[in-house]
Amino acid sequence: MNKVTVIALFCIVTTVSTGWAQTASDAAAQGGSTDAIVQMRMHIAAANKVYDRKVAAAKKVFDEKKAAAAKERDAAIAAARSGTTQ
């Protein structure tokens, strides 16, 4: 009988604590957390997003310039192969 009671209490406690944890995570996801560590991690995540956007923009510019240089190189190679140098 004691085992059944202990198991029942354990199930109730885990269910209640899971519901409480989900409520706390919902508040943190909305930015309403007052915990310093949570706020720090949110700031770090925001900084990483800005960095990723800047890197993506730089990669796009790099790829465009690389494609233009490759096109110019290919034209020069084609001209050299055909014997018409400019």
C-alpha positions as CSV (number, residue, x, y, z in Angstrom):
1,M,0.0,0.0,0.0
2,N,2.8,2.4,0.8
3,K,4.4,1.8,-2.6
4,V,1.2,2.7,-4.4
5,T,0.9,5.9,-2.3
6,V,4.5,6.9,-3.0
7,I,4.1,6.2,-6.7
8,A,0.9,8.2,-6.8
9,L,2.5,11.1,-5.0
10,F,5.5,11.0,-7.3
11,C,3.3,11.1,-10.4
12,I,1.3,14.1,-9.0
13,V,4.5,16.0,-8.1
14,T,6.1,15.4,-11.5
15,T,2.9,16.5,-13.3
16,V,2.6,19.7,-11.2
17,S,6.3,20.6,-11.6
18,T,6.2,20.0,-15.4
19,G,3.3,22.4,-15.7
20,W,5.1,25.0,-13.6
21,A,8.2,24.7,-15.7
22,Q,6.3,25.2,-18.9
23,T,4.7,28.4,-17.5
24,A,8.2,29.7,-16.5
25,S,9.6,28.9,-20.0
26,D,6.6,30.7,-21.6
27,A,7.4,33.9,-19.6
28,A,11.1,33.7,-20.6
29,A,10.2,33.2,-24.3
30,Q,8.2,36.4,-24.2
31,G,11.1,38.4,-22.8
32,G,9.5,38.9,-19.4
33,S,12.3,37.1,-17.4
34,T,14.0,38.9,-14.6
35,D,16.7,36.3,-14.3
36,A,20.1,37.8,-15.2
37,I,21.5,34.7,-16.8
38,V,18.4,34.4,-19.0
39,Q,18.6,38.0,-20.0
40,M,22.4,37.6,-20.8
41,R,21.6,34.6,-23.0
42,M,18.9,36.5,-24.8
43,H,21.3,39.3,-25.5
44,I,23.9,36.9,-26.7
45,A,21.3,35.2,-29.0
46,A,20.3,38.6,-30.4
47,A,24.0,39.6,-31.0
48,N,24.5,36.3,-32.8
49,K,21.5,36.9,-35.1
50,V,22.9,40.3,-36.0
51,Y,26.3,38.8,-36.7
52,D,24.8,36.1,-38.8
53,R,22.9,38.6,-40.9
54,K,26.0,40.7,-41.5
55,V,28.0,37.6,-42.4
56,A,25.3,36.5,-44.9
57,A,25.3,40.0,-46.5
58,A,29.1,39.9,-46.8
59,K,29.1,36.4,-48.3
60,K,26.5,37.6,-50.8
61,V,28.8,40.5,-51.9
62,F,31.8,38.2,-51.9
63,D,30.0,35.7,-54.1
64,E,28.9,38.4,-56.5
65,K,32.4,39.8,-56.8
66,K,33.8,36.3,-57.2
67,A,31.4,35.6,-60.0
68,A,32.3,38.8,-61.8
69,A,36.0,38.0,-61.5
70,A,35.4,34.5,-62.7
71,K,33.5,35.8,-65.7
72,E,36.3,38.2,-66.5
73,R,38.9,35.5,-66.2
74,D,36.9,33.1,-68.4
75,A,36.6,35.8,-71.1
76,A,40.4,36.4,-70.9
77,I,41.0,32.6,-71.2
78,A,38.6,32.3,-74.1
79,A,40.3,35.2,-75.9
80,A,43.8,33.7,-75.3
81,R,42.7,30.3,-76.7
82,S,41.1,31.9,-79.8
83,G,44.3,33.9,-80.4
84,T,42.7,37.3,-80.1
85,T,44.3,39.2,-77.3
86,Q,43.1,42.7,-76.5
